[in-house]
Amino acid sequence: MQTYRPPSTPAQLSLTYITIGCLMLVWTSVWYCYLVNHPPAAVAVYYWIAGLALTGLALVAIGLTVGHIGRSARKAESSNEVVTTPSSSNDQAAAVAAPVQPVQTVPAQPNGRPLVNTPPAQPVPVNSAPRQ
């Protein structure tokens, strides 16, 4: 019996993105606090801080999204079903793809006409007036 199952690739990727994003946010916040207490000569540094903070938020969002997708795909990873594909022709593939519905047959009279309670067809009147 297997007691330890290694995490799937989406779970590892999710943890990596979330960890890197959170560390970026923490160190960007520390840098911002330092610059508030020691104002720089140039204002361009605050653009770098904003860019790094937004990048950290984007990485956290990507990590959460990849984690959600990985949880959704877990059913497919742990499926015990065996999937087989037909090996010869496309006719077999079509037969496997679409289930066959039973055909309902109508019993026939001895003369070959079906036993259906439908009124007989009305004769179409022919216009016998001469054309002018």
C-alpha positions as CSV (number, residue, x, y, z in Angstrom):
1,M,0.0,0.0,0.0
2,Q,1.3,3.4,-1.0
3,T,1.5,5.7,2.0
4,Y,3.1,8.8,0.4
5,R,1.9,10.2,-2.9
6,P,4.1,13.0,-4.3
7,P,2.1,16.2,-5.1
8,S,1.1,16.7,-8.6
9,T,2.8,19.2,-10.9
10,P,0.0,21.8,-10.7
11,A,0.3,21.8,-6.9
12,Q,4.1,22.3,-7.0
13,L,3.7,25.0,-9.5
14,S,1.0,26.7,-7.5
15,L,3.1,26.7,-4.3
16,T,6.1,28.1,-6.2
17,Y,4.1,31.0,-7.7
18,I,2.4,31.8,-4.4
19,T,5.7,31.6,-2.4
20,I,7.6,33.8,-4.9
21,G,4.7,36.3,-5.1
22,C,4.4,36.6,-1.3
23,L,8.2,37.0,-0.9
24,M,8.1,39.8,-3.5
25,L,5.3,41.5,-1.7
26,V,7.1,41.3,1.7
27,W,10.4,42.7,0.5
28,T,8.7,45.4,-1.6
29,S,6.9,46.5,1.5
30,V,10.1,46.6,3.5
31,W,11.8,48.6,0.8
32,Y,8.8,51.0,0.6
33,C,8.9,51.5,4.4
34,Y,12.6,52.3,4.2
35,L,12.0,54.9,1.4
36,V,9.2,56.5,3.4
37,N,11.6,57.1,6.3
38,H,14.5,58.0,4.0
39,P,13.1,59.9,1.0
40,P,15.2,59.4,-2.2
41,A,16.3,62.2,-4.5
42,A,14.5,60.8,-7.5
43,V,10.8,59.8,-7.6
44,A,11.4,57.0,-10.1
45,V,12.1,54.6,-7.3
46,Y,8.5,54.5,-6.4
47,Y,7.6,53.3,-9.9
48,W,9.9,50.3,-9.3
49,I,8.2,49.6,-6.0
50,A,4.8,49.8,-7.6
51,G,5.9,47.5,-10.4
52,L,7.4,44.9,-8.0
53,A,4.3,45.0,-5.8
54,L,2.0,44.4,-8.8
55,T,4.2,41.6,-10.1
56,G,4.0,40.0,-6.7
57,L,0.2,40.2,-6.7
58,A,0.1,38.8,-10.2
59,L,2.2,35.8,-9.2
60,V,0.0,35.1,-6.2
61,A,-3.1,35.3,-8.4
62,I,-1.5,32.9,-10.9
63,G,-0.6,30.5,-8.1
64,L,-4.1,30.5,-6.8
65,T,-5.5,30.0,-10.3
66,V,-3.1,27.1,-11.1
67,G,-4.0,25.5,-7.7
68,H,-7.7,25.7,-8.5
69,I,-7.1,24.1,-11.9
70,G,-5.0,21.4,-10.3
71,R,-7.7,20.5,-7.8
72,S,-10.2,20.3,-10.7
73,A,-7.9,18.0,-12.6
74,R,-7.3,15.7,-9.6
75,K,-10.2,13.5,-10.6
76,A,-8.6,12.8,-13.9
77,E,-5.3,11.9,-12.3
78,S,-6.8,9.4,-9.8
79,S,-9.2,7.7,-12.2
80,N,-9.2,4.0,-12.1
81,E,-11.0,3.6,-15.5
82,V,-9.1,2.0,-18.4
83,V,-9.6,3.9,-21.6
84,T,-9.2,2.0,-24.8
85,T,-9.3,3.2,-28.3
86,P,-10.3,1.3,-31.4
87,S,-7.3,0.2,-33.4
88,S,-8.6,-0.4,-36.9
89,S,-11.0,1.9,-38.8
90,N,-13.0,5.1,-38.3
91,D,-16.2,3.0,-38.4
92,Q,-15.3,1.4,-35.1
93,A,-14.4,4.8,-33.6
94,A,-17.8,6.2,-34.7
95,A,-19.5,3.1,-33.2
96,V,-17.7,3.6,-29.9
97,A,-18.3,7.4,-29.9
98,A,-22.1,7.3,-30.4
99,P,-24.3,4.8,-28.6
100,V,-26.7,2.9,-30.9
101,Q,-30.4,3.6,-30.2
102,P,-32.9,0.8,-30.7
103,V,-35.0,1.1,-33.8
104,Q,-38.7,0.8,-33.3
105,T,-40.4,-1.2,-36.0
106,V,-44.1,-0.9,-37.0
107,P,-45.8,-4.3,-37.5
108,A,-47.0,-4.8,-41.1
109,Q,-50.1,-6.3,-42.5
110,P,-49.9,-9.3,-44.7
111,N,-50.1,-7.0,-47.8
112,G,-46.9,-5.1,-46.6
113,R,-48.6,-2.0,-45.4
114,P,-47.9,-0.9,-41.8
115,L,-50.5,-1.2,-39.1
116,V,-50.8,2.5,-38.3
117,N,-54.0,4.3,-37.4
118,T,-53.6,7.1,-39.9
119,P,-56.4,8.2,-42.2
120,P,-56.1,7.3,-45.8
121,A,-54.6,9.9,-48.1
122,Q,-57.3,12.1,-49.7
123,P,-57.2,12.2,-53.5
124,V,-56.1,15.5,-54.9
125,P,-58.8,17.1,-57.2
126,V,-57.6,17.7,-60.7
127,N,-58.7,20.9,-62.3
128,S,-60.2,19.8,-65.5
129,A,-61.0,23.3,-66.8
130,P,-59.2,24.0,-70.1
131,R,-56.5,26.5,-70.0
132,Q,-56.9,29.7,-71.9
